[in-house]
């Protein structure tokens, strides 16, 4: 069987798709750069309250990258995006993002890693 230019084109397309899927898979399973820091925040009582539709929450999550899985995150929005969960109502969350710390203090808005480290006594290291 002789390969035509159409066959070569299809092979190229398949190779590109495999590369894209492989890259996406690698980026979702590799360790995050801030795993230890994120785990320390959680261990030291920090909680991040947010909503899936909130652009500032997305910005905060993006700062952690794959390490976000170690942050104690509470989704406050109902699936419809209309209203707030009972859990967030009960603790008085009024704006997103809100960080609550072990001493009961809160900060709202996107927080720098330096601020989070200071509030929790966590060492900011990038792996």
Secondary structure, 3 states (H helix, E strand, C coil): CCCCHHHHHHHHHHHHHHHHHHHHHHHHHCCCCCHHHHHHHHHCCCEEEECCCCHHHHHHHHHHHHHHHHCCEEECECCCCCCECHHHHHCCCCCCCEEECCCCCEEECCCCHHHHHHHHCCCCCCC
